[in-house]
Amino acid sequence: MKLYRTSIGFYVNYETHYYHLPHADWDVLINRDDLYDYLKTFIQTISPADFVNFSTLLAPIGTQEVWASGVTYYRSKIARMEEAKEVGGEVFYERAYEGERPELFFKSMAQKVIHPRGTVNIRPDSTWSVPEPEWTLFATSSGKIVGYTIGNDMSSRSIESENPLYLPQAKVYDGSAALGPCLHIPAQPMSLSTAITIEISRASKLVFEGRTTLDQLKRQPEELISWLFRSNTFATGVFLMTGTGLVPSSDFTLELGDVIHISIDTIGELINTVGIAKG
């Protein structure tokens, strides 16, 4: 089951049909521990409707915060250790990967999240910028995972590699987070054999591609959410990006106009174009 937030309302895709939901409050709708059962029961009371053009899609977020996880894939650990080696910061990434406590950090306020087909940004003061394709969890205010979406955690690797303490500047800026295209709400948790892929095009030519599966994630989704909810409350739920296992080599950096395609089986595809943040 997929739940879409659009500029003209909310739509559920179940099996081969779409249903228009007359709900006015996205936060109230998705912050239900019984979300799948509620939607399945509700659509049985209404008739299918035509789905509107995908150009009307909004990010599947209301007032929720977006958080992110770091160094949760072995590939990410190696890349972070390599980029921080010159400043002696590689030990911190090793400890984050091996330690009991995961790396968790605030990523974006809801109003700054970029929608599907919107423009994500690279920083003008960064010489090395990459997208990070991430399986993203949605947990209700009680901490129950009820849905999933695709996240793009835009990152300025040159800034973070200069000093690990610069991570907030490398990760949190205008146009640094995108979510979409929907909130996937399955009857059972998603399979960890699910594939996640990325393709980056420049002037219609493929310049980077990668593929991994969710079972390469070192930490379980419930483990990450459990740590996030320690000493934290989220009144309308929260989105958590789970880290990336797809890291371009050090000779690759994003450029203005690049098009990023991130796909996760059963969820769909998140497409964004690259712009440059102001300042």
C-alpha positions, 0 to 999 in steps of 0.5 A: 500500500502506498500513500501519496501526499499531493497538492490537491489531496491524499491518495492511497494506491492499493493493488491496482486502484487509487483512492482519494482520501478526504482527510485534511490533516496529514500528521493525524492521518499517518501518526497511527500505530494501526495505519495499514489496517486503518487505511485498508478498512477505510478504502473499502468504504469509498470508490476508486478514483483516478490518480492525478499527474505525478507532477503534483506530488509533495514530499510525504511529510507534514510537521515531522522532523527528519533525522539521519543515521551515519556509518551504518554500512561497511562501505560508508565506514570505509569511505568516511575513514578514508576521507578523515584520515588526513585530519586523524578523524578516522577512529571516530567512524570506526567507533561509530560503526562498531560501537553499541550507540549508533551515530544519529543526527538531525537532518531537516525541518519539515518545511525544508524537505525537497519534494519529488522532482524538486531541486536539491542543492550542493553548497558553493563552499564545498568542493566535493558533494555527493547524494546519499540514497537512503532507506527512510523509516517513518515511526509514529509518536509511540516509536512504531515503524509503520511506513517507509520512503526514499531519502536523499541525504545530500552531503558535502564530503569536503567539509566533513573530511576537513573536520568531523565536527563540521558534520552539521554544516556538511549535512544541514543546509537549504536543499540538503534533504529530499523525501518521496515519492510516497509513504509505503505502508506494507502489512509486514515489515519490508524485506531486507533483501530489497534492493536500493539503486542510484543513477546520476545523469549529467547532460543525459549521460550516466556518470554514476550508478550503484546498487546494494541491498538493505541486508547490508545495513549493520543495524536493524531498523528497530534498533535505530528507532529505539536509540532515536527515541531515547530522551526524545519525543516526536509528537507527530512521528519522525522520519529517520534516514538509515545511512547509505551503502552507495558512496561514489569514489573520491574523484566524483562530485555533483555538478549543477544540473545533474539528475539523481534517480534513487529507487527502492523496490516496492517504494518507487523512485525519487528523482531530483535535479541538482542546484546550488544553495545560496551563500 
